Amino acid sequence: MEESEIQRQLEMLRTEHRDLDTAIDALSRTGAADQLQLARLKRRKLRLRDEISQLEDALVPDIIA
């Protein structure tokens, strides 16, 4: 994957991560929060964070000290 493709993918994942954060917050604020749905959203958010981390690592060159 080229650097520009990685950057586009990162931006898309970060946007989805922020959207999930907003959705989780909104769902938590409602009195009748669906705990199963909330758990699914949180798991998806964690997976996105892992994907973001992997892509960011791909952008950083390996430095041999």
Rosetta blueprint (number, residue, H / E / L):
1 M L
2 E L
3 E H
4 S H
5 E H
6 I H
7 Q H
8 R H
9 Q H
10 L H
11 E H
12 M H
13 L H
14 R H
15 T H
16 E H
17 H H
18 R H
19 D H
20 L H
21 D H
22 T H
23 A H
24 I H
25 D H
26 A H
27 L H
28 S H
29 R H
30 T L
31 G L
32 A L
33 A L
34 D L
35 Q H
36 L H
37 Q H
38 L H
39 A H
40 R H
41 L H
42 K H
43 R H
44 R H
45 K H
46 L H
47 R H
48 L H
49 R H
50 D H
51 E H
52 I H
53 S H
54 Q H
55 L H
56 E H
57 D H
58 A H
59 L H
60 V L
61 P L
62 D L
63 I L
64 I L
65 A L
